[in-house]
Structure formats: structure tokens, C-alpha cells
Amino acid sequence: MERNEDMLFTVKQELLNPVQVPSPAAFPLSKIDTWRTPPLNPSYPYSLDLQRSLSGKQLLLTQTPYPLSLIHEHYLNGYISYQKALTQKENRYKCNRCGSDSPFYFASFPCSRCHQECYYCRACIVMGKVSECTPFINWEGPTSNVLPKSSVMNWKGMLSKAQERASNELIQAIKKYEELLIWAVCGAGKTEILFKGIEAALNSGKKVCIATPRTDVVIELKPRIQSAFPDMSVLAMYGGSEDRFHESSLIISTTHQLLHYYQAFDVLIIDEVDAFPYSTEPMLHYAVAKAAKHAASKIYLTATPNESLKKDVEQGKKQVVKIPARYHRMLIPVPRFEWCGNWKKKMKTDTLPANVEKWLKKRINEGKQCFIFVPQIKWIAPITDMIRKLTEKVDGVHAEDSQRKEKVMKFREGQLVILVTTTILERGVTVPNIDVAVLGAEETIFTESALVQISGRVGRSAQFPTGDVVFFHYGQSLSMRKAKEHIEYMNALAYKEGLIDR
């Protein structure tokens, strides 16, 4: 939707006027100190399409499919406001989309729009270039009525005792506009916990967003949420999504897409708050804060809260509800440690450590599927080739693999017995009956969080609630020990609360 329009304005009687031809009186919006948005004209026949596309959003003019003449007419009638995309104070720029203000993220270029040397933000450039001459447009008119008239949930499942407790806490947090951390083990059924809270929010006229760091989770969640709320138009927001110019009261979005929203949501549910890139990108935290209304509930979901979240809980800054057991009331398999010697040296001779090969042969003979996690992409091909000497039903996959989806699907369908992978598959892929091995578990890429998530691939199904998790290592790491302690702590808590059958 990018359009090459000049982004210069003149100001007359404090009103902005876009101009197509550069002149001494025309400036980029970032260089104009003051202007006003006219008061709302209630008799103006505003565009419903424009309302649906822009309500709760903060888009660049170049990111809308509408002509500048229509947008400016709405501005003159008070239905749209222009906002600076970049602001400058004492020779320091700030991006008003992602919040970045470090000089490192700003550079200049000869701009074909304003015909000047123009600064832009490099931090969020993948979301569209934010420069001095590209204004944001905000909808200032009434929001569209997309709310259901009655109860909208059609999910008939039953929650476990622990899920029910968390669901009730969630409902209260939504009613009181509070923050809540839901700390739930892998396989606890976090999605189902959300349903009653979402229903309560929608029936109160609130707008809800479920945000997650990864596109594949957005795509996977949409049909599940749509099935539970069949009367709603559930929108999925990610790069290239066909839903991006539509509006609904129930949205599933990547955390990056939240950069396009502004004071839009009454309830923001942030899934996998410990996951990359949300866990490491300050601009995504800025996006969450910007997308929430001034009075909003923020719900954080994770199986592995980081130290900052734990500290907030200890200091009473965040409420927490823990779900230490899976819905099937069985213990989470605890990882065991096996020393495998200098496995990298073994690789140079095209051989696997003896105990690793023995472990693999047992799975091959039994036909039991397993993941083999390795610390770096460079190990996937040689290890896969070594395992192929034992079985043809093996493949390797990583984040840059163009056949990633196809290979994962083959594994899901049982065409592969062994899948060699990196931490890219530590989350999101659920197979009913598998074992898991980590080769080189001592490597720094395998953090406590990663190892807990990897262990959480095993035993998720009620039909197959057990399995083997083994960390093959050349020396135990602190992360390995902390991951094991984490799982043992949650199992002990589940016992204590009567959430385990045996």
C-alpha cells in the first residue's frame, strides 16, 4: 500500500494543508511546532470504511489504501488527526511508533517525498519507514459498533480445578483493569483458561487482543479462538495479513503488529512473554503500552517467567496465579542428565557419542518419535547424516529452512521418527507421544527457559502423559540445574495443591 506522495504541509489559521509541490512555506510535519485538529463536525457523513480501517490504529499515511484528499477532508471535519512520526529535541530524535531514541537507530537519506535530507528510524523499519516527513494518522471520530448483543462463547469444555482458579482470577483482573501474571506449566491448557475472561470482556463492551511473539502461533490460534467465539469476526494480525484493514473486538496479533495500534484495547493478553523477540526487544514492550487504553487490563502468560517478572511478583507489583499441573493431572517428566564426553570432537570423526547412539537406536527400534535439539544450525546436517545411517526416517530443520513447515508436518504425521532441530522448535509443536534429547545441553543457547520449554514437549497428551527427557552434556551448566529444579518445584507444588493423581 506504499504510495509516493509528497509529505509537506503549510499552516494557515493553525490548520494543516498538504501540498504536492515543495515551496518555502511548506515543511515536513516534524518541523512544524503547532497546529490544531478542528472540532468534530457531527453532521459530516464520514467514511465507514475509513472508520473501520483506522479506529484504534496509528498508521503512516503511506500505509493506508485511501487517497490523501479523503483523509484530509476527514481531518478538516475533526475525524482524523495528524501526528508526528518523529520528534526532535536538542538534536536527539525519538520514534513515536517504537519509542527508540538512541542516536544509533537514526540515519538520514535524500528523500524523494520532501526533497530534503530526511532522518528515519532504523529500529522499526520492517514495519514501514518512519521519517521526518511521514505523519501518523489517528482516527478521532466514534468507534464502530462491532460488539455482540449477547453471550458469544460456544466452548463447552470443562476446566480443571487449577484452570478454573486461574480463569476466575483472570475475570476479576479484567473487571478491575488490573495486571495479572498467569504462570502455567507447559501443557496446562492456557488457551482454554482465557475463554471465560474473553467472554466477560466482550459482554462488557471491551476490546480484546491476544498478542504473541510469533506469526505461526497467531495462525494456529485463530481457528481455535474462532471456534470458541463463532459469533465474532476474529482477526489475525501479522505481516501480510488480509485482516489488517478490518476491525473487530477480538484480535490475535503478533507483538510487532501492536506497533500499528494506539490506545485500542481494554484487555491485552500477552502470550509467551519470555519468548524471543518480545523478551529482548524494548520496542515491543513500548508497543504493548501504546496499544493499551489508559485504563486497561494486561494479562501475561508464560511457563517460564524471567527474573524481572519474578521480582515484580515478589515485590507485589504484579498479581500472579500459578498452574503447576497439566490438565491430565500427571507429573511433568523431569529431565535426567547424561555425560557424553567431548561430543564436538566426536563430530569430527563422523560418529555420535556411544550413549547418544544407544538412546537413538532404542527409539528407532520401538518406532517412538523424538526430537534431538542441538545448539547451532551448523550441527544439524552432520548429525542428521549420522543418524541416517541408522534410519531413513530422520530429517533436520531450523529457522532458515525453506522446507521447515513441510518437515514439521511430516513429523506430525509420523512419516519421520527423528527430527533434529534447534531451539526454534522449543515451543509450539505438539506431538502426542515423543521423547526428547538435548545434545550439548551445556551450551549457553540452552537457557533455563529454553530447557524447560524443551522438556515441556514430552508427556502433554492424556493418552501418553510420560516420556524420557535427557540432557546429554560435556559438563553440567547452571541453566541445566535450574531447569530441572524449576520442573521439580512445579511438580511439588502440584502435589501440595492436590492437582496430581499419582
ABEGO torsion letter per residue (X at the ends): XBBBBBBBBBBBGGBBBBBABBBAABBBAAABABBBBBBBBAABBBBAAAAAAABGBBBBAAABABBAAAAAAAAAAGABBBBBABBBBGGBBBBAAAGBABAAABBBBBBAAAGBBBBBBAAAAAAEBBBAABBBBBBABBBBBABBABBABABABBBBAAAAAAAAAAAAAAAAGBBBBBBBBBGAGAAAAAAAAAAAAAAAGBBBBBBBABAAAAAAAAAAAAAABAABBBBBBBBGBAAAABBBABBBBBAAAAAABBGABABBBBBGAABOAAAABAAAAAAAAAABBABBBBBBBBABBBAAAAAAAAAGABBBBBBABBAAGBBBBBBBBBBAEBAAAAAAAGBBBAAAAAAAAAAAAAGBBBBBBBABAAAAAAAAAAAAAABABBBBBBAABAAAAAAAAAAAAGABABBBBBAAAABGBBBABBBBBBBGAABAABBAAAAAAAAAABGABAABABEBBBBBBAEBBAAAAAAAAAAAAAAAAAAAAGABAX
